[in-house]
């Protein structure tokens, strides 16, 4: 995570400096072009050509990787009740993963789910979708809720299909929610444009496969998104596009991620698997949760520790 963040900061710093330098040069050249006397017309043509080239580079930078867009289909409107969890209890093997969890998902919120591997985050998602049942407690899903669950598995992708075929099922027009969308335009909204749509899935990078997986499962048009590690293998630019897409999404999203920086950017609430079978629902982003945790625990908050569970009483 720290190396990824350093890479991102260095790249953004380089791009910002390059953009500032381009802007200064463009301003200087534009002033020269406007003021240049006719006697210097021949030289002016060369500088005009250089100015046009600089302007094209600036426009390309504005449209470049940082301007990638991921479009999450507009969902049906959510009612007042999204998902209400009351006194949830769940064990696995001889361990109690969740002892007594209660929370209500906010209608337009983004909930970041944090905790070590094996803590029970994916199990919680499976209880929210009804794939697993709690040992005790209730999960009430609102009448207007349409779930879209993007799990971690990429194994369901067919390596012999093209990107277009895998995402759209090979149809030119798709119905998403109440809207009909052109299949190629939908693929393009996940940054698969032109010939990229004809690539075989088996030849894709990890990040590209993740984008195919996201596009394929999000086309259901759900108004509550459950995203299990959606940032895995994504490059910096696609991460930024996903951030923007989630921030613009009018429904509710619940996102499992180990990427603290990503969650700090998007989360309005945090579900934290804190150990000892306790899960906390916190209103605020990751930094605010960490500040609160340090106030509660003091210096011990920074001490590395292995997560523990209460034994499951039979």
HURAWO-V132183 format. One line per field, one symbol per residue. phi: phi as a letter, one per 30 degrees, with the letter a starting at -180 (. if undefined). Layout:
phi->???
This chain:
phi->.dddddddddddddddddddddddddddddddddcddddcddddddddddddddddddddddcdedcebccdedcdddddccbccbhdbacbicccdbcacbabddeccbcdcbldeidkddddedddcidbcddajbbccddcdbdbccdddcdddddccdeddddciicdbbcbicccbdeddddddcicchdddcddedcdddddddddddddddddidcbcccchddeiddeddedddedddddddccbbbdacdddedddcdcbbccdcjhicbccbdkddddddddddddcidddcddaddcbddddd
